[in-house]
């Protein structure tokens, strides 16, 4: 089975992931807690790391089953085929997003960019993680052409 990226309607990511899981299709929607500020208050909110994306692990023959869930728009394609997300990329997302981050930036991955994992169980592998400082981590999702920069927070305080 492979992981695929599914494009969803805006603000439907969590509901789509929950409905896919209830159908028996393994789905993962990377979420993070951030602090949003309005003119009169601050509030912790849970937001998707990749807006309008949900990852599904499914057999190729059963790919059309995801369209039973309202909110699913289409599969994300790369070179005319549904983009296959490596298991290692999903594992790294799950590991690093279990910590608290105060900001997440998404930028396009430039051709020829090489990132190298400096430590941990994935040490030495190229193309996935680069720790820029103690508080910032860069995750590369090559199959989607995305570079995520996560800024770590010790705690999320609302003043």
N, C-alpha and C positions, 0 to 999 in steps of 0.2 A: 504494500500500500504506500502511496505517496501523499505528501502534503501539497495542497493547492491553495492558491489565494482566490477568494471569492469577493467580488465587489458587491456592496450592499447599498440600499437607499440610505441617504444621510440620516444619522442619529438612530439607526436601526441595528447597529453592530451587536450590542449585548443581547437584544431580543432574538436576533437571527441565530447567534451562537447557542443560546439556551434552547431554542426550538430544534436546531440541528442535533444537539446532544440528546434531547428527548426522543428524537426519531432513531437514535442509535448510531448517528454519524458523529465521529469524534471531531469536535470543533474547538478552536482556540481563538479568543479575541483578546489580544494584549491590552490590558487596562492599567492605568496609573492614577494615583490620587494626586491632585494638584489643588492649589489654593487659588480661587477666583476672587477678584475684588470688584465690587460694584461701588457706586458712589456712597452708599450708606452702610455697607457691611463687607466682610470677608467670609468665604465659605469653602469648606473642603468639598470637592466634587471628584467623582471617578469618571475619567474620560478615556476614550480609546487612544492608544499610541499612534495607530495608523487609521485615521478617520476613513470610514466606509470600506474597511478591509476586515475579513474574517478568514482564518486559515482552517481548512478541513482536511482530514486524513481519510481517504476513501479509495476504493478500488477504481481503476480506470473505467471498467464496465458499468459501474454504478454512479458515475459522476452526475447524471441527470437527476438523481434523487434529491439533490440539494435544491432544485427548483420547486419542490413541494412546499417549501417554507416561504411565507410572505416576506418580502423585503430583500430577497436575493435577486440581484440584477443579472450578473454574468460572472464567468470565470475571468481572471486576469490572464491575458495571453502574452507570450514571448516567442517571437519568431514563428508565428502562425500556430503554435501549440499552447495549451494551457500551461502556465508557468508552474514548474515543480519547485517547491521550496524544500531545501535540504532539512533533514531531521535535526542536524546539528544546529542550524539557524534557529529552529523552534526551541530547542533545548536551551540555547543561550538566551533567547528572549525571556523564556520562563524563569531562568536563573536570575538574570539581572533585574528584571522587573518586579521580583519579589521584594526588592529593597525600595526605600522611599527616594523619589526624585522630585526636585522642585521645578525643573524645566526640561522639556524635550524639544529638540530641534530636528526637523526633517529636511534633508537636502539631497539633491541628486548626486549619485555616485559618478564621479568622472572616470572616463576611460583611462585605464592604466593605474588607477589608485590601488595601492597595496597596503593593507593593514595587517599587522602581525600580533598574535596573542602573546603578551609578555609573561603571563603567569597562569596558574590554575590548571585544571584538568585538560584544557584545550591548548596548553602552552606549545608554542612553535608552529601552530597551524596558521597559514596565511589567509587573509581575506575576511576575517570575521570580527575581531575585536582589537581595538587599540586604546590603551589607557593613556589619556593625554595628561591628566594630573590625578591627584588623589581623589578629587571630587568629580571628575568628568570621565565618561567612558563613551567610546564610539563603537556602534554596532553597524556592521555592513550587511545588508540583505542584497546580495548580488543578483539573485533571480528577479528581484523587483526593481533593481537599480536605485536603492535607497540607502542613504547613510544617516543613521540616527545618532545624535549626540545627546547623552543623558547627563544631567548635572545632579549629582547626589546631594541629598539632604540628610542630616542627622535626625531631624524631626521636622514635622510640618506644624508649626505653631500658627495659631490664628490669634492675632492681637485684638 
